[in-house]
Amino acid sequence: MDRKIQKLKKLIDNFLHASRENILKEWGDPLKHSDNEIWFYNKYHWGIFKDEIAFIFGEDFVVDIMVTQYFFGWNIKIYSIMKEKIVNIE
C-alpha cells in the first residue's frame, strides 16, 4: 500500500466521525481559509513536501478526509475517501 494511502487510512481510523471538539483538541485551530464545513491543516516534510489535510464536516462530525500532497508548492496527488473507500484523485 502506498505510504500516502497508509497515512490517509490512519487519519480515517483516528478521525472519521470525530467531533469538531476532538479535531480542535488534536490539531488545534484550522487554517484561515477554512470555513464552518471544511477545516484545513498543513503538515510539512523535509521543507519541500507539504500535506494539506482537509476535514469535511456534516453537522458536527467528520464525514470525509482529504489529503493533498504538494512538492515545492505544486499539487501532485489528492487522496480522499468516498463511501468508505480510499481513492486516489488525479
N, C-alpha and C positions, 0 to 999 in steps of 0.2 A: 504494500500500500504506500502511495506517495506520502512524503513527510507532511506536506501541507494538508492532505486529507486526514492524516492522523491527528494533526493539530486541530482541525475543524471537528473531528469526531470527539476529541477531548473536550472542546468547548460545548458541543452538543450534550455530551454526557453530564457535564457540570452545570450548564446554564439554560438549557432548553426548558421552558415552562417556569423559569425562575421569576421572582417578582422584581419590580423596579428597585425596591429596597435592597434586595440581595445583590443586584448588579452594582448599585451605588456603593455598597459595603466592600465588594471585591475589587471594583475597577475605579472607584472614585467618580468625580464629576465628568460627564461626557464632553467631547469637543464642542466648540462654539457653534459649528454648523449643524449640530444635532437639533432635532425638534422633539415634540411630545411622542411621536410614534416610532422614531428611529434614533438610536444613540450610537455615536461613532467614537472609537478609541484607536490610538496608534500604538504599535509596538515596533521598535527599531532593532535591527540585527546588523552588527558589524558596520554600521554607519551608511551602508549603501542599499540595504534592504529595508522595506517598511511593510508591515502588515496593517491594513486598516480593517478593524473588526467592527461590524455593524450588528447591533442587537435590535431586532424589529419586534415591536410590541403590538399585541392585540389585547385590548383592555389594559390590564396592569401586569401582564405576563409575557415573557419572551415566546414568540411563535416562530421565529426564523432567525438564523445567524448567518452572516456572510463574512467571508474573509477575502479581501482584495490584496494581492501581492504586488508591490512596486519595486522596481530596480532603478535607482537614480531618478526617482520621480515618475518613471514610466510604468503604467499599468501593464502587468504581464499575465496575471491569472486572477480569476474570480472563482471562489468556491462558495457553495450555498447548500442548504437543504431544501428539498421540495417534497412534500408529502412523505416526510420521514426518511428520504433517501438523500445521500450526499451526491451532488452533481458538480461537475467542472464546467463553468460557463466561460466560453471563449468568444 
